[in-house]
Amino acid sequence: MGEIVSVLKQRCPRCREGKVFHGLWSMYEKCSVCGLVYQREYGYFYGAMYASYAFGFLTTFYWLPMLLLGVSPIWVIGLPTVQLIVQAPLAFRYSRVIWLHIDHRFDPLPQEPASSTNGAG
């Protein structure tokens, strides 16, 4: 249950405390609490597209019945278009957070040990 809450709050998959986003479209490079680097490599978030596709696919559940029931094409095209425009920022953010959590679940990066500051050299 804690993982679902951290996805909904858009928090780090490792510590579940650090924020993933600042601003509407901007991500932090790493977690401010545990230091987890969010984008492991170039193209890392291609996997997030699958979650984004799922969000977009949800429109099928009402535009297809509207089309089959003979509703005006303006509504059949207009309503899903407005929904996709409104949900784009949410789909972007949540698909990335979901991908981070799925990836961390199956391939977690170990937490780096704290650096020693005892002055020994």
Backbone as numpy.savetxt, mean C-alpha at the origin, in Angstrom:
# Nx Ny Nz CAx CAy CAz Cx Cy Cz
-4.52 -9.97 14.00 -5.34 -8.77 14.00 -4.48 -7.52 14.00
-3.32 -7.59 14.67 -2.43 -6.45 14.75 -1.90 -6.03 13.39
-1.69 -7.02 12.51 -1.17 -6.70 11.18 -2.21 -5.96 10.35
-3.46 -6.35 10.49 -4.54 -5.66 9.76 -4.64 -4.21 10.22
-4.54 -4.00 11.50 -4.60 -2.64 12.04 -3.42 -1.82 11.54
-2.23 -2.42 11.50 -1.08 -1.66 11.02 -1.17 -1.37 9.52
-1.82 -2.23 8.75 -2.07 -1.93 7.33 -3.05 -0.77 7.23
-4.14 -0.83 7.99 -5.13 0.24 7.94 -4.55 1.58 8.39
-3.63 1.55 9.34 -2.99 2.78 9.81 -1.79 3.15 8.96
-1.45 2.32 7.98 -0.32 2.52 7.07 0.99 2.64 7.84
1.28 1.61 8.62 2.47 1.59 9.46 3.48 0.55 8.94
4.68 0.65 9.43 5.79 -0.23 9.08 5.43 -1.69 9.36
5.77 -2.60 8.44 5.44 -4.01 8.67 6.29 -4.68 9.75
7.47 -4.14 10.04 8.33 -4.77 11.05 7.93 -4.35 12.46
7.91 -3.05 12.73 7.65 -2.59 14.10 6.20 -2.17 14.31
5.48 -1.95 13.23 4.08 -1.54 13.24 3.85 -0.20 13.93
4.89 0.62 13.98 4.77 1.94 14.61 5.10 3.07 13.64
6.17 2.93 12.87 6.62 4.00 11.99 5.68 4.20 10.81
5.49 5.45 10.43 4.62 5.77 9.31 5.32 5.42 7.99
4.53 5.01 7.00 5.06 4.69 5.68 5.01 5.93 4.78
3.96 6.74 4.91 3.76 7.88 4.02 3.83 9.21 4.76
4.29 10.22 4.03 4.15 11.60 4.45 3.62 12.33 3.23
2.55 13.04 3.39 1.89 13.64 2.23 1.03 12.62 1.51
0.38 13.05 0.45 -0.56 12.19 -0.25 0.14 11.10 -1.06
1.23 11.44 -1.75 1.89 10.51 -2.66 3.31 10.14 -2.23
3.85 10.75 -1.19 5.26 10.57 -0.83 5.45 9.56 0.29
6.41 8.66 0.06 6.76 7.66 1.06 8.06 8.06 1.75
8.17 7.67 3.00 9.46 7.77 3.66 10.38 6.73 3.05
11.68 6.97 3.06 12.63 5.99 2.54 12.76 4.81 3.48
12.69 5.10 4.78 12.79 4.02 5.77 11.98 4.38 6.99
11.75 3.38 7.83 10.96 3.56 9.04 11.73 4.42 10.03
11.06 5.39 10.60 11.70 6.28 11.58 11.91 5.59 12.92
11.23 4.47 13.15 11.34 3.77 14.43 12.38 2.65 14.38
12.24 1.73 13.41 13.13 0.56 13.36 14.15 0.61 12.23
14.02 1.55 11.31 15.01 1.70 10.25 14.81 0.80 9.04
13.70 0.09 8.95 13.44 -0.77 7.80 13.37 0.06 6.52
14.17 -0.29 5.53 14.15 0.39 4.24 12.93 -0.12 3.48
12.06 0.79 3.08 10.80 0.39 2.46 10.98 -0.11 1.02
11.81 0.52 0.24 12.00 0.07 -1.14 13.34 -0.66 -1.21
13.29 -1.99 -1.19 14.51 -2.79 -1.14 15.38 -2.62 -2.37
14.75 -2.47 -3.53 15.48 -2.37 -4.79 14.63 -1.62 -5.80
15.25 -1.24 -6.90 14.51 -0.55 -7.96 13.42 -1.48 -8.49
12.22 -0.96 -8.62 11.09 -1.76 -9.11 10.44 -2.61 -8.04
10.80 -2.41 -6.81 10.27 -3.23 -5.70 8.75 -3.22 -5.63
8.15 -2.08 -5.92 6.70 -1.96 -5.75 5.89 -2.42 -6.95
6.52 -3.09 -7.93 5.74 -3.67 -9.02 4.73 -4.68 -8.47
5.08 -5.36 -7.42 4.17 -6.32 -6.79 2.93 -5.66 -6.22
3.03 -4.39 -5.89 1.89 -3.66 -5.33 0.80 -3.46 -6.38
1.16 -3.60 -7.66 0.17 -3.42 -8.71 -0.96 -4.45 -8.59
-0.68 -5.63 -8.09 -1.71 -6.64 -7.96 -2.80 -6.20 -6.98
-2.40 -5.61 -5.88 -3.38 -5.09 -4.93 -4.13 -3.91 -5.54
-3.43 -3.08 -6.29 -4.07 -1.96 -6.96 -5.10 -2.44 -7.99
-4.77 -3.48 -8.73 -5.72 -4.07 -9.68 -6.97 -4.55 -8.96
-6.80 -5.14 -7.79 -7.95 -5.62 -7.02 -8.87 -4.47 -6.64
-8.28 -3.34 -6.24 -9.10 -2.17 -5.91 -9.88 -1.71 -7.13
-9.23 -1.67 -8.28 -9.89 -1.25 -9.50 -10.96 -2.24 -9.94
-10.71 -3.52 -9.72 -11.66 -4.56 -10.12 -12.98 -4.45 -9.34
-12.95 -3.86 -8.17 -14.17 -3.72 -7.37 -15.27 -2.96 -8.11
-14.88 -2.09 -9.03 -15.89 -1.35 -9.79 -16.73 -2.27 -10.67
-16.19 -3.43 -11.02 -16.91 -4.39 -11.86 -18.20 -4.85 -11.21
-18.23 -4.88 -9.89 -19.40 -5.39 -9.20 -20.63 -4.50 -9.32
-20.45 -3.26 -9.77 -21.64 -2.46 -10.00 -21.77 -1.94 -11.42
-20.67 -1.72 -12.15 -20.86 -1.21 -13.52 -21.35 -2.29 -14.45
-20.95 -3.55 -14.25 -21.42 -4.62 -15.12 -22.92 -4.86 -14.96
-23.44 -4.96 -13.73 -24.90 -5.08 -13.58 -25.64 -3.86 -14.14
-25.06 -2.66 -13.95 -25.70 -1.47 -14.51 -25.79 -1.57 -16.03
-24.73 -2.05 -16.64 -24.70 -2.20 -18.09 -25.74 -3.23 -18.55
-25.81 -4.34 -17.84 -26.75 -5.41 -18.21 -28.20 -5.01 -17.97
-28.44 -4.11 -17.01 -29.80 -3.67 -16.72 -30.24 -2.50 -17.59
-29.38 -2.04 -18.48 -29.75 -1.00 -19.42 -29.69 0.41 -18.87
-28.89 0.63 -17.84 -28.72 1.97 -17.28 -27.99 2.83 -18.32
-28.26 4.09 -18.31 -27.66 5.04 -19.26 -26.14 4.89 -19.30
-25.54 4.89 -20.50 -24.08 4.78 -20.62 -23.32 5.88 -19.87
-23.95 7.03 -19.72 -23.30 8.11 -18.97 -23.03 7.65 -17.53
-23.98 6.97 -16.92 -23.81 6.47 -15.56 -22.85 5.28 -15.53
-22.97 4.40 -16.52 -22.13 3.20 -16.56 -20.65 3.57 -16.70
-20.36 4.62 -17.43 -18.98 5.06 -17.60 -18.60 6.10 -16.55
-19.50 7.02 -16.26 -19.20 8.13 -15.36 -18.97 7.74 -13.93
-19.84 6.90 -13.38 -19.72 6.53 -11.97 -18.41 5.80 -11.66
-18.04 4.76 -12.43 -16.74 4.12 -12.15 -15.56 5.05 -12.38
-15.67 5.96 -13.35 -14.59 6.90 -13.59 -14.38 7.81 -12.39
-15.45 8.34 -11.85 -15.35 9.19 -10.67 -14.80 8.40 -9.49
-15.28 7.18 -9.33 -14.79 6.35 -8.23 -13.29 6.10 -8.37
-12.82 5.76 -9.55 -11.41 5.47 -9.74 -10.54 6.70 -9.51
-11.04 7.87 -9.87 -10.29 9.10 -9.63 -10.19 9.38 -8.13
-11.30 9.18 -7.44 -11.32 9.42 -5.99 -10.48 8.38 -5.25
-10.54 7.12 -5.69 -9.85 6.07 -4.95 -8.38 5.92 -5.35
-7.92 6.62 -6.38 -6.53 6.47 -6.83 -5.51 6.71 -5.72
-5.62 7.80 -4.96 -4.63 7.98 -3.88 -4.71 6.88 -2.82
-5.91 6.44 -2.50 -6.06 5.37 -1.51 -5.51 4.06 -2.04
-5.81 3.74 -3.30 -5.32 2.50 -3.90 -3.80 2.52 -3.96
-3.22 3.66 -4.33 -1.76 3.79 -4.39 -1.15 3.52 -3.02
-1.67 4.18 -2.01 -1.10 4.06 -0.67 -1.30 2.65 -0.10
-2.54 2.18 -0.14 -2.81 0.89 0.48 -2.21 -0.28 -0.29
-2.11 -0.19 -1.60 -1.49 -1.29 -2.34 -0.01 -1.40 -1.97
0.65 -0.27 -1.77 2.06 -0.31 -1.36 2.22 -0.84 0.06
1.35 -0.40 0.95 1.43 -0.88 2.33 1.12 -2.38 2.40
0.12 -2.82 1.66 -0.21 -4.25 1.63 0.98 -5.04 1.09
1.59 -4.54 0.01 2.75 -5.23 -0.55 3.90 -5.29 0.47
4.16 -4.20 1.17 5.20 -4.21 2.19 4.94 -5.28 3.24
3.70 -5.39 3.67 3.36 -6.36 4.71 3.44 -7.79 4.19
2.98 -8.03 2.97 3.07 -9.38 2.40 4.53 -9.77 2.24
5.33 -8.88 1.67 6.74 -9.18 1.45 7.47 -9.40 2.77
7.17 -8.57 3.76 7.83 -8.73 5.06 7.42 -10.04 5.74
6.19 -10.46 5.50 5.71 -11.72 6.09 6.50 -12.91 5.54
6.76 -12.91 4.22 7.40 -14.06 3.59 8.92 -13.93 3.45
9.45 -12.72 3.47 10.88 -12.50 3.31 11.34 -11.33 4.17
11.29 -11.49 5.49 11.63 -10.36 6.36 13.12 -10.04 6.33
13.41 -8.76 6.36 14.80 -8.33 6.50 15.13 -8.32 7.99
16.29 -8.89 8.36 16.65 -8.86 9.79 16.94 -7.44 10.24
16.66 -7.19 11.49 16.94 -5.87 12.04 18.44 -5.76 12.26
19.00 -4.64 11.80 20.43 -4.44 11.95 20.77 -4.21 13.42
21.89 -4.78 13.88 22.26 -4.57 15.29 22.59 -3.11 15.53
22.30 -2.68 16.74 22.60 -1.30 17.12 24.11 -1.09 17.09
24.53 0.03 16.57 25.97 0.29 16.47 26.54 0.59 17.86
27.73 0.15 18.04 28.39 0.35 19.32 29.01 1.74 19.37
28.81 2.42 20.48 29.38 3.77 20.66 30.24 3.83 21.90
30.90 2.71 22.21 31.70 2.71 23.43 33.10 3.26 23.24
33.43 3.69 22.02 34.72 4.32 21.79 35.84 3.34 21.50
35.57 2.03 21.55 36.61 1.05 21.27 36.90 1.06 19.78
38.16 0.99 19.38 38.47 1.07 17.99 39.42 0.07 17.62
